Amino acid sequence: MHMMALTLKTGLLPEFVRSLDAAYLTAIDVRLRRLFGRGLAEFAEAEPEGLYAALERAVGRHNAEVFFIMFSKWLERRAEQEN
């Protein structure tokens, strides 16, 4: 299983979302709420597998990719701290 799929399945995405800078979180949250009626935290909890597509539509492909690159780096740091 791909690492990203595994982390989505184990619920680490909501933890990552809670760790985001307030200004960054708000910028994404506003756009998601405008389009889908729910924010980033709600997507992370209820529909993590649909988050990339929602982000791509709300903030563009580049920014959706940046979000998941940040998530990947966060996972790497977390794994290093656990070892």
C-alpha positions as CSV (number, residue, x, y, z in Angstrom):
1,M,0.0,0.0,0.0
2,H,1.3,3.5,-0.9
3,M,2.5,5.5,2.1
4,M,0.0,8.3,1.5
5,A,-2.9,5.9,1.3
6,L,-1.8,4.3,4.5
7,T,-1.6,7.6,6.3
8,L,-5.0,8.6,5.1
9,K,-6.3,5.3,6.3
10,T,-4.7,5.6,9.8
11,G,-6.1,9.1,10.4
12,L,-2.9,11.2,10.3
13,L,-4.3,13.8,7.9
14,P,-6.6,15.4,10.5
15,E,-3.6,15.7,12.9
16,F,-1.6,17.4,10.1
17,V,-4.4,19.8,9.4
18,R,-4.6,20.8,13.1
19,S,-0.8,21.6,12.9
20,L,-1.1,24.0,10.0
21,D,-0.5,27.8,10.4
22,A,-3.8,29.6,11.1
23,A,-3.4,31.9,8.1
24,Y,-2.7,29.1,5.6
25,L,-5.5,27.0,7.1
26,T,-8.0,29.9,6.8
27,A,-7.1,30.7,3.2
28,I,-7.8,27.1,2.1
29,D,-10.8,26.7,4.4
30,V,-12.6,29.7,3.0
31,R,-12.3,28.4,-0.6
32,L,-13.3,24.9,0.3
33,R,-16.4,26.2,2.2
34,R,-17.4,28.4,-0.6
35,L,-17.3,25.5,-3.1
36,F,-18.3,22.5,-1.0
37,G,-19.9,23.9,2.2
38,R,-17.3,22.3,4.4
39,G,-13.8,23.1,5.5
40,L,-10.4,21.4,5.4
41,A,-10.8,19.8,8.8
42,E,-14.1,18.3,7.8
43,F,-12.7,16.9,4.6
44,A,-9.7,15.5,6.5
45,E,-12.0,13.7,8.9
46,A,-14.9,12.6,6.7
47,E,-13.5,12.3,3.2
48,P,-9.7,12.2,3.1
49,E,-9.7,10.3,-0.2
50,G,-11.5,13.2,-1.9
51,L,-9.4,16.0,-0.5
52,Y,-6.9,16.2,-3.4
53,A,-9.7,16.7,-6.0
54,A,-11.4,19.2,-3.7
55,L,-8.2,21.2,-3.2
56,E,-7.4,21.0,-6.9
57,R,-10.8,22.6,-7.7
58,A,-10.7,25.1,-4.8
59,V,-7.1,26.3,-5.0
60,G,-5.6,24.9,-8.2
61,R,-3.5,21.9,-9.0
62,H,-0.2,23.5,-8.0
63,N,-1.5,24.4,-4.5
64,A,-3.1,21.0,-4.1
65,E,0.2,19.4,-4.8
66,V,2.0,21.8,-2.5
67,F,-0.4,20.8,0.3
68,F,0.4,17.1,-0.1
69,I,4.1,17.8,-0.4
70,M,3.8,19.6,3.0
71,F,1.9,16.6,4.3
72,S,4.6,14.2,3.1
73,K,7.4,16.3,4.7
74,W,5.4,16.4,7.9
75,L,5.1,12.6,7.8
76,E,8.8,12.2,7.3
77,R,9.6,14.5,10.3
78,R,7.1,12.6,12.4
79,A,8.7,9.3,11.5
80,E,12.2,10.6,12.3
81,Q,11.0,11.8,15.7
82,E,9.5,8.3,16.4
83,N,12.8,6.6,15.6
